[in-house]
Amino acid sequence: MRLLVLGGTEFAGRAVVEAALGRGWDVTVFNRGRHESPAGVRSLRGDRTAPDGLTALADGEWDAVVDTWSAAPRAVRDTARLLRDRAGRYVYVSSRSVYEWAPAAGYGEDAPLVQGAEADAGQTDYARDKRGGELAAVEEFGADRSVLVRSGLLLGPYENVGRLPWWLGRIARGGPVLAPGPRDLPLQYVDIGNHSEWILGAVEQELSGPYNLTSPQGHATMGELLDACVATVGGSAELHWTDPEVILDAGIEPWTQLPAWVPPGSDMHDALHSADVSRAVATGLRCRPVTETVADTWAWLGGIGGTVPMGAARAVKGLDPEVEAKVLAASAQGVPGTTP
């Protein structure tokens, strides 16, 4: 297979490149050259936002294109238009953010989508940008040759968002750790390796259309995720499970200040951890145990010195130590609703 990856040096794109190389595919990457490309690929340089920035893609043919673009949809439109007669399939890595907020628990790919997105738009907000990218891919390649990967929470090596790496770093510091309850809170996420393998399988199977790509509901729990972090890192960390009401009353923001966690029974939990992924499972999605995802991420962090290479415009994730200490102190004093 001849694969073109637009980007290919960070997180989702890099993982796709490495998985494709592992299958013996012929891989080309196209990017601005700000990060070193993986060994074994053909590298093309260009800036999709600049005049004549696609010149390096003027020649060449590929069986499939994988695009992870998250900004102005017109960049997807321009690239797809240039490649539509020279590539077999266009795989656009989108997001479940394209659904109209807040989707009901158990929502599938036919749930209502955000309004106001356009294929030729400039950059607006994340949800409409991703939906606009979907529209651009379908507009240029047609519904039968485009795959819309509506990814959920991505975890694993190369993460430049700072979610799982923050938890691992916090637990590595040791001591009492504010663990957001309940322990059995179900999570939906997808290991970056499983994400990549499904994408390549979609190319091989000549799939088309939208797919919610994340683990089945309850593949792991908050307790299993943090227990895996403690077991992997070792050290002196002690998880202090704390009721959601106490966390929210302290002004702590779900999802960002306590990555991956959102309170049970909320519209956030329905939207982020309760999607129907039966289409992806039926077409080959396999999900590794959370212990393996955590261990691989920790090994990757160790290999790069423990500092996460945050992506551009990424919001800082994690909880301020002073806020954590204050809530933990209240817990130690026996404030109702906390579990030391």
Secondary structure, 3 states (H helix, E strand, C coil): CEEEEECCCCHHHHHHHHHHHHCCCEEEEEECCCCCCCCCCEEEECCCCCCCCCHHHCCCCEEEEEECCCCCHHHHHHHHHHHCCCEEEEEEEEEHHHECCCCCCCCCCCCCECCCCCCCCCCCCHHHHHHHHHHHHHHHHCCCCEEEEEECCEECCCCCCCCHHHHHHHHHHCCEEEEECCCCCEECCEEHHHHHHHHHHHHHHCCCEEEEECCCCCCEEHHHHHHHHHHHHCCCCEEEEECHHHHHHCCCCEECCEECCCCCCCHHHHHHHCCCCHHHHHCCCCCCCHHHHHHHHHHHHHHCCCCCCCCCCCCCCCCCHHHHHHHHHHHHCCCCCECC
